[in-house]
Amino acid sequence: MSEFSSSAKSGLKLHKFVSNSREVLKSFPVDERAKSLQDLDLAIDKLVLERVLGVSWNIENDTFNFRIQVKANSFSRRGVLSTISSIYDPSGFLGQVVLKGKRVLQAMCKQNMDWDEPMTCIQIGRSGCLISSI
């Protein structure tokens, strides 16, 4: 707790606390918790989703949730680039998925595919594992 007292001395008020531990949440006054947790009965209510660094955090399960939408036109060079670029992952948790997508895009570039040329069945089959892992 010395970190909290030193921040108070410097005029920095820490607030909007979130934790996946109900015991830790109970130790803070209700008005110091995040707004989404202020009206919850910690004894019976489920903890809600919270946004942390632009990523959804399921507090109850202590997991991060990512939403990646693979559109119908994603099976072209433009679509693969669009899908890869739409993935926001500041912590790098999805690095393996992004890398696979970049490899698919690299293969398409090496074959000099046009931006809107649809992938062949063989190419879709190779990149199908990427889409199923998303």
ABEGO torsion letter per residue (X at the ends): XAAAAAAAAAGBBBBGBBBABAAAAAABBAAABBAAAAABBAAABBBBBBBBGGBBBBAAAGBBBBBBBBBAAAABAAAAAAAAAABBBAAGAAAAAAAAAAAAAAAAAAAGBBAABBBBAAAAAAAAAAAAAX
